[in-house]
Amino acid sequence: MAPKKTKKERKGPSKGVIKERKQHVLSSLEHLGGQVYDQLAKKEFPTVKMPSRSIANIIYDDKTRQYILGKRNVKRSARNVRHIRPFTQLLWTALFTDELTAQNKTSTLRDVFYSAQAYEMDFQDQQESDNLITDLETVTGFSREDFNVFPEERSAIFGDLTVEYTVPGYEGRTLNLSSHPDGVMIGPALTTSEFVRPDKKKVDKVIAIEKGGLFTRFIEERVHQRFKAVLIHTAGQAPRATRFLLRRLNQELDLPVYIFTDGDPWGMHIAMVIISGSANAAHLRELNTPDAIWGGVWATDIVDYKLPSDPLTDLDVKRLNELEKDPRYAGGLWQREIDTFRKVRKKSEQEAFSRYGLTYIVDEYLPKKLKLKSN
């Protein structure tokens, strides 16, 4: 049986707890950097020691009632040629997360992988960069979330739009969708709420975003204010509730909808399902937004912006063949992008724009795409 919590433990978080924790995180990163600097100043080969994550060093601790790492350590030293690459990658990862934490910006694991290219600190693949994040967690004792590196989020909405709930117990209550910095979950209560007609000087469009990392980045960069937009995170293939909400925003409030996905055949299909619906829901209506605009990432964007990319897999090519036969993709833009994918045989992700800086996609790419009038 778990021990009873004390009065102090039952108490909610105190004021300033998060701020204090952030300072501890920054101090731990500063300590790591200072440690390496001191070793270099002494003309020593810099070395970092960390607990081993091997199975043999994982033990169950009765006191904390969880698995912990034992006393075995591993060492990475610039003296060892084989350690130089992971050693420098670890220091870059610490630098990048220090910037994120200090500037109150967030990133995803995928974003970290691409951001490294701006510093010419290339990783072979995302697994390698993911491992370095884990190493940094091990060295500092803080989680990746403490460094503002987060996993994908759920489907959500954010913007200067007020809704009035109609669900029992909440009838008549209103909520402004910019009230929560993580966005508001798109569930039954939200999809059945009434829109309080927005001021067109504040809201004149909807931007649907496939990836949670970019959704959060757009909130941080105040895209909803800069471009007068309601932001929606589709969380990959948009759920029915999200597609229904997109249609309502377009039909009831006359707001144009722009869709941004990864640059691959699957991203194309995510956009097309929002625009034209899906075969699985053919017996339903009002789940599509016919006039929605797919703004990218296009195959031609991969070429034009010289984006970091991966080769199309056999599965990607198979999907591309399926799309080409689908009558929904008969339009000029869709055929052009399918042909370009075939020609370059590459795919890219929304986070790939991070190679040019964290805000490039907002400052340079987005304004051009929002000028599109149709597909």
N, C-alpha and C positions, 0 to 999 in steps of 0.2 A: 504494500500500500504506500502511495506517495505521501511524504510528510506534509502536514498542513502548512499553508503559507502564512507567514507572519503578516501583521497589519501593514508593515512597510512594503512587503512583497505584493499585497493585494492592491495597493494604491496605484493609480494610473500613472503614466509618465509625467514627470515634472517639467516645468517650464525650462527650456534651455538644454534639455537632455540631448536632443539631436545636434544642436549647435556644438555642445561639448564633445560629442562623439566625433563630429567632423574634425574638430581640432586634434583629437587623438589620432585620427587617420592621417591627417597631414603631417603630424609630428613623426609618426612611424615611417612615412615615406621620406621625410627630411632626414631622419636618423639613418636610413638605408643609404641615401646619397652621401651623407656626411661620413659614414663609415668607409665608403669606397674612396672618397676624396682624401681622407686622412691617410689611408694606406698608400695612395699614390704620392701624397706629400712626403711620405717616409721612404719613397722609392721602393715600395713593396708591390708584389703582384697582388692586385685586389682580389679578395676572396669573399664569397657569401656562403654562410652556413645555414641549413634549414633542416627541419625534421624530415626523416624519410617517410615516404608515403607507401612503402612496400607493405604487403599483406602481413609480413612477419612483425611489423612495427605498429600494427593497428590492434589496440586492446580495448576491452570494455572497462569503463571506470564506474564503479558502484556509486561513488560520491556524486558525480554529475549525472549518472544514469544515461550515459551515452558513450559511443566509441570515441576514443581519442588516440593521438599518436604517442608512441612510447619515446624512449630516450635516444633511440638511434638517430643519427644525423647523416646528412650527405653534404658534400662540399663542392662548390663550383669555384674554380680559380683560373685567372687569366694565365697562370703559369702552364696550364694544360691546354695544348692547342685544340683538343676536342671540346673544351669547355668555353672557348672564346665566343663562339656564335651564340649559344644559349645564354651566356653571361651578359653579353651586350644586349640581347633581346630582352632579358629581364630588366635591365636598367632602363631601356626605352619604355617598356611597359609601365614601369614605376613613374617615369616622366610623364607619360600620357595620362595615366590615372590621376596623377597629382594635378595636372592642368584641369581635368574634368572636375575633380573635387573642389579645387580652389575657385573655379569659375561657375560652379553650380550647374554644369552641363551634364547630360547623360549620354550614354552610348550603349550599343549592343555588342555582343561578342563578334558578330559579323562586321560591325562598324570598326572595331579595334583592328581586325585583320586588314581592312582596306586603308585605314588611317595610317598604318605603318608605312605605306608606300610613299606618303608625302615626305617622310623622313629618310627614304631609301633604306628602311629597315624591313626588308621583305621577309615574309614567312612563306614556307613551302606550300602550306595549306592552312585552313582555319584550325584544324586539329592542333597544329603546332602553336598557334597564337593562343588557343584555348588553354593549352597546357601551361603556357607562360603566365596566364592570369591565375591559374591554380597555384603555380609556384609563388607568385606574389602574395596570394592569400596565405600560403604556408609560411613565408618569411615574416610577414607583418602580423598575422593573427587576425586580420580583418577580411570580411567577405567581399566578393566582387560588387555586391550591392552597395557596400560602404564606399566603394570607389566610383559609384554611379554607373556601373555596368550592369544592365538588366536583361532578363530574358524577354521574349515576346509577351505582349499584353493581350487582353481579351478585346472583343469588339466594343468600341466606345465612340462617344461623340463629344465635341467641345466647340464652343463658340458663343457669341453674344446673342443667343436666342433663348427666349423664355417659353417654357411649356407649362400647361395647366393639367394636372393629373385628373383622370376620370375613374381610376380604380377605387373600389370600396375602401373606405377609411382614409383616403387621401383626396377625395373629390374637392376640387376648388383650390387645392394647394398649388403653388407655383414654384418653379425652379429655373434659375438662369443656368444654362449649360456651360458657362464659363466659371461656375462656382467652385469646381474642383480641378486642380492642376493635372490630375491623371485622366481627366475626362469622366463622363458619366456612362455607366454600363447601359448598353442597348438591350433592354429586356421588355417584357410585356407591358409594364407600367409606362415606359417611355413611348413605345410604339403606339399605344392607345391614348396617349395624351393629346390635348389640343394645343396647337401652336398659337402663341400670342404674336400677332403679326409684327415682324421685325421692322425696324427703321432701315430703309434701303441705303441710308448713308452709312450704316454700320454693317449690314449683311446683304450681299448681293450675289453670292455663289456658294456652292458646296464643293469641297475637295475630299474625295474618297481615297484613302491610302491603304495599300495592302499591308505594309509592315508597321509593327508597333514602334520600332525605333525611330522611324521617320515621323510618325504621328507625334511622338513626344518631342522630337526636334522641332517640328513645326510650331508646337505650343510654346516651346522655349524661345523661339525666334519671333513670337508674336505674329505669326502668319495670319491668324484670324483678324487681327487689327490692320496689319499692313495691306492685306488683300481683301478685307471685308468678307471673310469666309467662315462657314461652318465646316469644321473638320470632322471626318468620320474615319475611324480605323476599322477596316473590314476584317482584320485578323485572318488573312489569307482569302480563301473563297468566302465571299460574304454570306453569312447566314440569312435565312429567309426574313427574319425580323429586320435585319439591316437593309436588305434590298427593298423591303416594304417601306421603311422609313425614308430611304433615298427617293423613292418614287413620290411619296407624300410631300417631301420638301420641294421637289421639282414641280409637281402638279398643283399643290395647294398654295405655295408661296412664290411660284414662278421663278425658282432659283435654278440656274444652269448647274449641271453636275459634271465635274472633271474627275477622271479616274487615273490614279498613278499606281502602277504595279511593277514587279520585277521585269526585266527585259528577257523573257523566255516564253516558250509556247504556253506554259501554264499561266503566266501573267496575262497573256493575251486572252486566255479563256476566262480568267477571273473578271476581266473587264467586259467580255462579251456576255457573260451570264448576268451582269448588272444591266447591260443594255438590252439584251434580247431574251433573257430568261434562260431556263435550263430544261432539258428534255425530261428530267425527273419530275419537274413541277409543271408539266405541260397541261395538266388538268386544272391548274390555278391561274388566276389573273391578278393583275396589280402587283406583280413582284418584279417588274422590269421598268427601266427608265429609258425609253427608246432614243431620246435626244441627248443622253449622256455622252460625254466626249472622253475618249481614251487619249490621255496626254502623253503616255509613255510609262515605263522606259521602252522605247522602240528599238528594234534591231538597228535602224539607221542612226539612233543616238549612240549606240556602242561604237559605231564607226566615226561619227562626227565629233564626239567628245573624247575619243580614244580611251574609253573606259576599261578598267581592269576587267578581264572576262575569263570564263572557263569554256572549254570545248563542249559542244552539245553532246549529250550521251545518246546511246541507241534508243533509250526510252523517250528522250526529248524529240528525236527525229521521228519516231513512231507517232508521237503526239502531234507533231507538225503535219504529218501526212493525214491524220484524222481531221485536223482543222481545215486543211486545204479542201477536203471533200465536203465539209459542212457548208450548207448554203448560207449560213449567217456570215461567213467570211468572204463572200463574193465581192464586197466593195473594194474600191481602189486602194485605200490605205491598208486594209488587211492583207490583200494580195501582195502589195509592195513589201510589207514587213515580213510576210512568210517567205517571199523570194529572197529577201536580204538575209534572213536567218539561214536559209539554205546556202547562200553564197559564202557568208562569213563563217558559218558553222560555229558560232560563238553565242554565249548568253552572259548576261550581267545582272547585277542586283541594284536596287535603289541606293544601297549604302556605298556603291562603287564611286559615287560622286565625292565621297569623303577624301579621296586621294588629292583633291584640289582644295581641301579645307572643310571644316565642319559646317560652314554656312553657305558654301558654294551653291548647293542645290536650291537654297532659298533665294539667294541674291542674284543668281545668274540664270539658272535653268527654269525655275518656276515661272518667273514673269513672262518668258517667251511662250511657254505652254498655255498659259491662261489667256493668251490672245487668240487661241484656236476657237473657231466658231462652230465647227462640225467635223465629223470624220468622213 
